[in-house]
Amino acid sequence: MDDLETRELRYFVAVAEELHFHRAAERLVMAQPPLSRAIRQLEQRLGVQLLERDRRGVSLTEAGTVLLGEARTALDAVAAAGRRTRRAGDPRRPLVLATKAGASHEVLSRLLDTLAARPGTAPVEVLLCEVGEQAGLLRDGRADLALMHRPVDDLAGFATEDLDTEPQVAVVPASHPLAARPQVTLAEVSDVADLPMARWPRLGGGYPEGPGPEVRTQSQLAQLVALGRALVVIPASSRAWQWPEHAAVPVVDAPHITTVIAWPAGDRRRAVASVVRSAVTLRGEAADRG
């Protein structure tokens, strides 16, 4: 029988992420022997080996790697179901809109002003996050909607509406020679700048190869650029978080970035649809102004 329980999925994820039964048991606040038994029973029921165990430690088999990804998705979905159900049952609770701090500031500001001016629209609470975190917040139900960016964000499983498309800029130290240029190309950013490109986590986890520093937050990035330790190519609207020690130079051949409003594809709540309609209206108004 292949039916899986959330309890055993939580057990397996803890072991798979810690790769150590004792640490996993501590994380789960339980004793190690029943945890080991539960994992063995799970392997027996599925008829596959999930973990390699030897004197050097614990590692995932190919089957274990697959189950880890599926288990995380399933546990996120269960958590999301509970959170969304509670919010749907309490009309006074605001919808949560996740957005990367410092990004799409003008779009966000206009959307919030529009929602506030429309009677009967559900209240919206803004959840500021770091790069790439919106997808996880949507999937586990901590957010109802998100402002995200194509092609850089993970949009799998979400419904989306395009809101705005913009060019990218290279953010360099204000004292750097490129700061005086009216525009640059990607080749110049790479070959002439003599600064490494800051590296963000990839969608699947981990960092791309390269000499640049690994960053996870806008504040880390801002300080590294100000210190002359890195540069970054980002959407032009991200100027909102730049320091006086920074300069933003248009990158003429960088791909444009599209801001979208995203929500779980299966979410049919009227309150969510109302926010999306307001966002799409703003897109039309911006096109008329253009």
Rosetta blueprint (number, residue, H / E / L):
1 M L
2 D L
3 D L
4 L L
5 E L
6 T H
7 R H
8 E H
9 L H
10 R H
11 Y H
12 F H
13 V H
14 A H
15 V H
16 A H
17 E H
18 E H
19 L L
20 H L
21 F H
22 H H
23 R H
24 A H
25 A H
26 E H
27 R H
28 L H
29 V L
30 M L
31 A L
32 Q H
33 P H
34 P H
35 L H
36 S H
37 R H
38 A H
39 I H
40 R H
41 Q H
42 L H
43 E H
44 Q H
45 R H
46 L H
47 G L
48 V L
49 Q L
50 L L
51 L E
52 E E
53 R E
54 D E
55 R L
56 R L
57 G E
58 V E
59 S E
60 L E
61 T L
62 E H
63 A H
64 G H
65 T H
66 V H
67 L H
68 L H
69 G H
70 E H
71 A H
72 R H
73 T H
74 A H
75 L H
76 D H
77 A H
78 V H
79 A H
80 A H
81 A H
82 G H
83 R H
84 R H
85 T H
86 R H
87 R H
88 A H
89 G L
90 D L
91 P L
92 R L
93 R L
94 P L
95 L E
96 V E
97 L E
98 A E
99 T E
100 K E
101 A L
102 G L
103 A L
104 S L
105 H H
106 E H
107 V H
108 L H
109 S H
110 R H
111 L H
112 L H
113 D H
114 T H
115 L H
116 A H
117 A H
118 R L
119 P L
120 G L
121 T L
122 A L
123 P L
124 V E
125 E E
126 V E
127 L E
128 L E
129 C E
130 E L
131 V L
132 G L
133 E L
134 Q H
135 A H
136 G H
137 L H
138 L H
139 R H
140 D L
141 G L
142 R L
143 A L
144 D L
145 L E
146 A E
147 L E
148 M E
149 H E
150 R E
151 P L
152 V L
153 D L
154 D L
155 L L
156 A L
157 G L
158 F E
159 A E
160 T E
161 E E
162 D E
163 L E
164 D E
165 T E
166 E E
167 P L
168 Q E
169 V E
170 A E
171 V E
172 V E
173 P E
174 A L
175 S L
176 H L
177 P H
178 L H
179 A H
180 A H
181 R L
182 P L
183 Q L
184 V E
185 T L
186 L H
187 A H
188 E H
189 V H
190 S H
191 D H
192 V L
193 A L
194 D L
195 L L
196 P L
197 M E
198 A L
199 R E
200 W L
201 P L
202 R L
203 L L
204 G L
205 G L
206 G L
207 Y L
208 P L
209 E L
210 G L
211 P L
212 G L
213 P L
214 E E
215 V L
216 R L
217 T L
218 Q H
219 S H
220 Q H
221 L H
222 A H
223 Q H
224 L H
225 V H
226 A H
227 L L
228 G L
229 R L
230 A L
231 L E
232 V E
233 V E
234 I E
235 P E
236 A H
237 S H
238 S H
239 R H
240 A H
241 W H
242 Q L
243 W L
244 P L
245 E L
246 H E
247 A E
248 A E
249 V E
250 P E
251 V E
252 V L
253 D L
254 A L
255 P L
256 H L
257 I E
258 T E
259 T E
260 V E
261 I E
262 A E
263 W E
264 P E
265 A L
266 G L
267 D L
268 R L
269 R L
270 R H
271 A H
272 V H
273 A H
274 S H
275 V H
276 V H
277 R H
278 S H
279 A H
280 V H
281 T H
282 L H
283 R H
284 G H
285 E H
286 A H
287 A H
288 D H
289 R H
290 G L
